[in-house]
Structures are given as C-alpha cells and as structure tokens.
Amino acid sequence: MTGEEMTGTYRNPVLNADWSDPDVIRVGEDFYLTVSTFTKVPGLPILHSRDLVNWTIIGHAVTSGYDDVRPGCGVWAPSLRHQDGRFWIFYGDPDVGICQVNAEDPRGPWSEPRVVKEGLGLIDPCPLWDDDGQAYLVHGWAKSRAGINNRLTLHRMSPDAQKVLDDGTLIIDADLLPGYRTLEGPKLYKRDGVYWVFAPAGGVENGWQSVFRAESIFGPYEDRIVLRQGGTDVNGPHQGGWVDTPSGEHWFMHFQDRGPYGRVVHLQPMTWNGGWPVMGADGEPVPGGPVPVPGGAPSTPATSDDFSGPELGLQWSWQANPVPSWWELRDGTLRLACAPGPDDLTQRPSVLGQRLPGDPCTVTTTLTLEGEGRAGLAVVGDTAASIALESTPDGTFLVCGDAEPVPAKAGEPVTVGARIGEGALVTFLADTGEGLREVGESFQATQGRWVGAVIGLFAAGGGTGQAIFDAFTVDIER
C-alpha cells in the first residue's frame, strides 16, 4: 500500500498507461470507465472502481476487429452511458460510421456492434436521453476522411438507439470561434435544465478542455475554456468525462498525451461557480488530492500474468483478429505457435501485447523455443525491437537487434526481459546462466498511430515451432 492510499489521497495520473480518450459514469456506488482501442482485439475494455482512483479491468465490449494490422483505424473515442437498465457504448469507426454496443451487465455479454449512422469521418459520438423521452446524438468529424473538422453535429436519435432520425444540425462551428482548432470529443449532458457539451480542442499534445452551454439542445451555445496546462507540467489536459459521487461531489477524468506511454488518465476535482464548471485548481491540473470516495481497496489494472487461468488475462490484446491456433494455455504456461506473418512486428497481427507502464519497470519472462522459429519479448509502437530465441540450421541463438547472436541450448529455457527507464528508453535483458544482463543497444520506444507503445510476446516462423512462456512478470518502480 502506497502512502497516498494509506492517507486517503491520490496522485495523478490515476491510470498511468495508455487508457486513451476515457469516458466514465457512475451507477449506484460503482464507477465504470471505457477507452478507445483502435484496432486492438479485444477492444473497448471496461474498468470498474469504487472511488475513481483504484481501477480493475472487468471485461471488453468488442471482441473482434480487422484481420490485418491497420494503425489508427477501428474503435475511436467512445462514450459510456447507462439508460433503462442497460449499459451503452457509442464509438466512431472513421471508415464505417457511428456504432453502438450495449449490455445489461458491464462484464458482458455485449451486443454485436450496430451502425447507428453510416459514413466516413464520423467520430467521437455521445448520446443523451432527455427528460421528455427524446434521444439525441452528438458527434465530431475527422478531416482525414470527411474533409472537415472543428465542428460538432447533433442528431435526433430513436430512443432505442437503433438509428438517427434526421440529417443532423451543426450546433457548434469552432471555425467561428477565435483561436479554436480541432474541436472534437464531445460529451453531452443536461443539468438543471441546461444542456452542456464538454469538448476538447487544440490537439492531443497541447490542447485544452472547453465546455459549451445552452438553454436549448440545438443552441445557441456559449463557450468557456475550463482546463489548460497553465503553469503545470501536464501538457494538453483534455478529453474525458464528468462524473459525480454518491455524496454529490463532481469530478472530471481526462487524458494527457505522453508519447510512447500513450494517453494517461488524470482525475480533477470540479466545482461550479457562476453557472460554469471549474476544474482542477482554478482551471489548471492538480497533482493529486483527497480520494473522492474514501475507504476503497487499493487496485490497479492487471499487468503480470502467471498464465494459470482458463483464459488470457484481460490486460492482453492482439494487433488484429486472433486465430485460435496461435495460442494455448496449458499447465501454467502460454504456448504461442510460430505462425507465418510479416517479419516487421509493427505489422504482425499475432503480437500479444499490453500497455507500456508509465512508470519505470522491469519485465521478465522465461521462454523455451521448440522446433523451428523465432520467439521472444518485444516493444512495439511505430517502430519495434525485441529480444528473442531463434532456431537456425546452425543452432539456436539469443538475438537482439545488432548485437552479436549468443548461442543457446535448443529446447532449454532462457529468461528474457526488458528494463523500461525514464522516457521509455528500453534496455533488453537475458539470463543465459550468469543472471540477468544487458543485451544490445538501448531502444527508444515510440508511440504508434494514436496509441502508446505496447510490450508483449511473439512467435514467428513457418508454423512448425512453438514458444512456451512461463509467467510474465512486471515489476514497477514506485
């Protein structure tokens, strides 16, 4: 237990890894959160908390995606809501349209995705069921597909969320607002008869959080910037969700883009002054504070995995739709087939990865390579590097970048690992009988397309070999 947990305080970021574009709701005394996952499979993870600080992964809302790796595509920023006893997630796939999935239980099963509005460049949707039974849907635009952005469109929607009912109304044109660019990510709310659109602008690295209010859902809306970096070291604090506690306090969860670490999640107190929300400390991010709901049990999303369960841990995802023959859990080990595929790990669907921790850490696993192939531990973003065992006609070798291959005994286990230091600088490690030692040159992890780097496992080849991984251990430095 950390000092913060013992004293009832928290430290930002509360989710220190790539939990991108978060949205959060409360149902009773439980908080739920989901994030964008682009082409990761499974996607749309569901996280649960009792205090907005300690979170666990409880499931996924989308279980399939593309058959090949398509960086930057797939599931963009979602909205999570609870209506009529069901959980609803709306998300934009910029190459398909606005989709929704729903479930009675946030752990699943979730419905298959349904396209509510078809079209290119439709992103960042959010629904609102109004007091009179009418339903609405707001969304943004991706210029890469639609040719326009910096504006928000509102639709009437069928109350069963099956389709939109009109062609849409432009409710906010940020081209007309001085200094605005890339307005996106809207979240739609109603409070005391006033309609609110919380929307970020300015881009992921250096943007800010604005809110818009109106007496009519169709506007006109007036705006105010309510959260920006200011004198803090939290760049681009924006895009997230507003949530209250059972005791009536208000909070805002948002991301900060940290390059190879992805978009980490911060928690800001929120109060009201003069009819407008005030976030953080007078509109600037706070480093931490009192836990919103005291007394919660310490927890963080899973990282380590001993592979003893009937399924892979919920922290894992593939880079595209997995093939059942790729993997098997047996006798407390993970067995990956040396499957065919691109040598470039950034393009290989059968990389099994998880989010790179935002704190310095050391990751280790013990690997046995049986038969022909190449398998090991990798860090993958826009670029990739790995430490692996490779079977060749001349024998089995430990290989890592441009380092001289080290002979290894065929069919014998070798412990491999990586130390991820400040700035996501990666040093690969191996134990060939003399303890863990550094291997090769350091590698600078890089972000992917809208995502942070992942650390994971792979096995490649002609399909005749297999890699056997013992426990995957992540030791985080606090």
N, C-alpha and C positions, 0 to 999 in steps of 0.2 A: 504494500500500500504506500503510495507516494504521500509526501507532505501535504499536497493540495487536497487529496482525498481525505486525509485524516483530519484536516482542519475545516472541511466543508467549503473549500474554494476550488476553482478550476483554473487551468492555464490554457490559453489559445496557442495553436489550433486544437480543438477538441477531437477532431478526426484528422490525424497528421499523415495523410496519404492521399491518393488521387480519388477522392469522393466528389466527383465533378458535378457542378450545377445542381446543388442539393435542393430538395423541397421537403418540408416537414409538416406534419399535422399532429394533433392530439385527439385521441378517442378515449374518453374517460380519464383514467390516470396513466395511460400509456401513450408514448410518443413513437411515431413511425417516420422513417425517412427513406427516400429513394434518390438515386442519382443517375446521370446519363452514363451509358456504357458503350456507345458507338457500335463496333462490330464484335465486342466480346460475347462469348457464349459460355454459360447463360448470361443474360443481361438483366438490367433493372433490379439490382439487389434491394432487398427490404431489410432495413435495420430497425431495431427496437431499443427503446430506452425508457427509463422511469424518471430521468432527471435532466435530459438534454445534454449530458456530459459523457456518461458511460453507455456505450453502444455495443450491440451484438448483431451479427448477421443472422436472420431467421429464414431467408429464402430468396427466390428470384421470381420475377413476374413474367419474364420472357425466356424461353428455353431453346430457341433456335434463331439462326441468323443467316448469313451468307455461307456458301460452300467454299469461297476463297477469301483471301485477306483483302479488305478494301478500306485502307486507312481513311478516317474522317467521315465514313458513311454510317448508316444504321441508326441507332437509337440516340437522338439528341435530347436536349434538356427536357425532363419530364415535370409534370405536376401531379401531386398526390392529393386525393380528396376522399372523404367518407360521406356517403349520401345514401339514405334509405337502407341502412344496414349493410352496405357494400363498400368496399374499398375500390377506388377508381384511379388509374394512372393514365394520363394523356401524354403522348410524346410525339415529336415530329421526326419522321424519316424524310430528309430533304429530297430524296429521289422517289418517294412514294406519296407522302401526304401526312395528314394528322391521323394518328392511330390511338385507340384506347384498349386497355385490358382491365378486367375487374374481377373481384373475388369476394366471397363472404369472409374468409379468413386470410389475413395478410401473409400467412405461411403457405397459402395456396390450397387447392389448385387455382390457378388463374385462367381466365378465358383466353382463347386464341386472339391475337390482335385483330381488331376491326378497324377498317379505314373509315373515319368519320367525314373527312374531306380529302379528296384526291387532288394532287397537284405537286408541281416541283417547287422547292424552296419554301415550303410551309413548315415553320419551325416554332418551337417554344410555346405550345398551346397550354391554355389553362381554362377550365370550366368554372361556371358559377351557377348554382341553382338558387334562384331568387325566392323571396318570401311568398310571392304570388303563384309559385309553381312553374314560372317560366325558367328556361335554361339558356345559358349563353356560353360562348366560347371565344376567347381572345387568342391571337397568335401573332408572331413576328414573321419576318421574311429573311431568307438567305440570298444575298446578292449573287452568290456563285451559281445558283440555279434559277432564281426568279428574275434577276436583273435589277431588283430593287431591294432596299433595306431601310432601316432607320424609321420605320413606321409600324403601327400596330393596327390590326384589323379585328373587328368584333362581328360575330355571327350570332343569330338566334339558333338555338340547337334544340332538337327534340329532347324532352325530359328524360327519355330512356337512353340518351347519349348514343343513339344509333346513326344520326346524320345531322348535318347543319341544314337550316331551313331557308337560308337566303344567300345572296351573293356576297354579303359582308359589307360592313361600313368602316371606313377609315376613321378611327376615333382619335388617334394621335399621330401627327405628321411631324417628326422631330427635325425634318429639314427646315421647318419654320421656326424652330427654337434656337436661339443664339448659342453657339458652342457645342451643340449636340451632334454626336455621330454614333452610329452603330447602336441605336436603341433596340433592345431585344429582351428576351427572357421574361415576359410579363407574367405577373401573378395577380389574379383578380379576386378582390374581397369586397365585402359590404359590412359597414359598421355604423350603427346608429343612423341608418337611413342614407348614409353617404357611400358612394362607390369609390373604390380605391384600386389603382393599378400600381403595383410595385414593379419597377423595371430598371435594369442596369443600362448603362451607356458608356461609351468611351473605349471599349475593347477590353479583353481579358487581362492584359498586363497592367494597364494604367487607368482603368475605368473607375466609375463611381456608381452609387446607388441613388436613383431618383424615385419619388413617389408622385402620383397624379391623383387628384380628387375631383369628383363631380357630383352634382345632385341627381343627374340622370346617367344611366349606364352608357348612353350614347354621347355624353359630354354636353357642353364643352368642359375640358379638363384643364386645371391649373397645376403647375408642377413646382417641385422643390427638391433640391439635392439634399439628402439626409445622411449620407455616409461617404466619406472620401479619405484618402490616405493622410492628408494633412501633414503633421509633423511626426508621424509614426513610421515604422519600417514595414508596414503591411501594405504592399502595393496592390492597387486595383481592388479594394474591398467591395464586392458587389455580387449580385445574382444569388438569390436564395429564397427563403420562406419566412413568413411571420407566423408565430405561434404563441398561444397563451398557456399559462399553467393553471391547474385546478384552483389555485388561490387568487387568480386574476392578474398576475404579472404578465408582461409582454416581452418577447424575445425575438431576435432575428438571427437566422443562421445563413451564412454566405460563404463564398469561396475566396481564396487568394491563390493566384497562379504562381507556382514555384518551379516552373520549368520542368526539369527531369522528374521532380517529385509529383508533378501534376497539380491539381487544384485541391488544396487542403481546406478544411472547413473550420470557420470561426463562429463563435457564439457571442452576440452583442445584446446587452440589455436595451430595452426600448420603452420609452415613456411617451406621454402625449403633452404637448404644450401649444396652446393656441389653435387647437384643432389639427395639428400636424404631428407625426411621429418624430421623436428624437432618438437616434441610435448611438450606441457606444457612449463615449464621453464627449458631449457636445458635437456629435457628428463625426468623431474620429474613433477608429477601432481601439478597444481596450485590450490589454494583455491578458486579462482574466478577471475573476471576481468570485462572489459567492455562488455556489451551485444553486440553480433555480429551484430544485426540489431536494432539500437535504435528506440524507439518510440512505441514498442509493448504494447498491453494491458495486464496487469497482469492476469494470469490464472494458475490454477493447475488442474490436473486430479480430477474429482469429487470424493468425499468421502461420505458426508452426503446425505440422500435421504428422502424426505418427502412422498414418495410413491403416489404422486398425478398424475404422468404421466400415459399414457396408457401402458407403458412397464417399466420394471425394469431399473434403471439407468445402464449406460454402465460400471460402476465400478464393478458390481456384476458378480460372476460366480459360477457355481456348481462344485462339485467334480467329477461328471460324467454326462452322459446324463440325463437331467431332464425329468420327467414325467409330463405332463400338469396338472394332478390332484394335484401335490404337492403344487401349489401356485396360488394365485389370488390377483389382486389389486382391491380394492373396497372402495369407499368413503374415499380416502386418507389414507388407511391402507394396509398393506401387511398381507395376511392371508396364513399361512402355515398349511397344513394338517399334523396331527400327523401320519406320514407314517411309515410303517414297515421298518426295516433295522437293521444293526448292532448297538449295543449299543456303540461300540467304534467309536467315532466321526471321527477319522482318516480314518475309513473305510466306513463311511456312505456317499453314493452319494448325499443325499438330504440336505447337509450343503450348505447354501448360504453364500458365503464369499467374502471378498475383501482384498486387500493388507494391511498388517500392516504398518501404517505410520512410517517413520524413525525418526520422532521427537516425544518427549513425548506428549501424548494426553489423553483425556478422551472421552470415547464413551458411549452414553446412548441411551436407547430406552424404551418405555413403552409397556408392554406386558400384554395381557389378555388371559388366558387359559380357553377354553370352552370344556367341556367333558373330556374324559379320555386321558391321555398322559403326555408328558414331553416336555417342550419347553423353550428356552432361548437364551442367548448370549454366544458364545464360542470363544476361541482362539485355533487354530488348526495348528499344524505342524507335526513333527514326534510323538509328544505327544499332548494331548489335555486337556483342562479344561473348565469348564463352570459354569455359574450361571443360574438357571432355576426354573420355577414353575413346580411342579409335582403333578398330581392328583392321590391319592391312596384311597383305601377303608376307610382309617381313616381320609380322608380330603385332602385339598390342602396345599402344603408346599413349601416354598422357600428353595432350596437346592443348596449347593456349596461345592464340594469336601467333606472333612471330617468334615466340620462344622456341628454343631447341626441344624437339619431342623427347620425352623421358620414357624409356622402356618400362613396361608394366607386365605383370604376370597375367596371362589370359585366364579369364574366369575368376580372378581374385578381386575382392572388394577394395576400392580406393575411396578415401574420404576426400571430397572436393568442397570448396566453399568460396565465399566472396566477402570481403570486408568493404562495406559502403561507408565512406567517410563524409566529411563536410563537403557540401556542394555536389554530392552524388558522384564522387570520384571512387571508382571501383578497383580494388586490388584482389585478384583471384588467388586462391589458396589451394593447397593439396597436401595430403599426407601419404607419402609413399613408403613409410616405415620409420621416419625420423620426426614425426609430429608435423602439425600444420606449418607450412612455409609459403612465402610469397612465390608466385609463378608469373613470369612475363612482366610486361609493362602495364602500368595503371591505365584504366579505360575510363573516359569521361562519359557517364551515362547521359543520354539525350532524350528529350521528350519526343513523343510521337505526334501524330496528327490530332490535335485537341486533347491528347492524353499524356499522362506521365509514363515513364519507363516502367516495365514490369521485370520482376525477377522470377525465373522459372526453370522448368526442366524440359528436355527434348531428347528424342531418339530418332536418328535418321539413317536411311540405308535402303537396301533393296527389299526389305520386308522379311528377311530370314533371321535376323538377330533380334535380341530383346535386351533392354536395360532394366535392371532391378534396383530400385531406390529404397533404402531404409528411411527412417524418419527424417523429415525435412525440418530443420530447427532454425528459428530466427531469434537471435539474442540482441535485443535493442538496448542501446546505451541511454540511460536516463540522466 
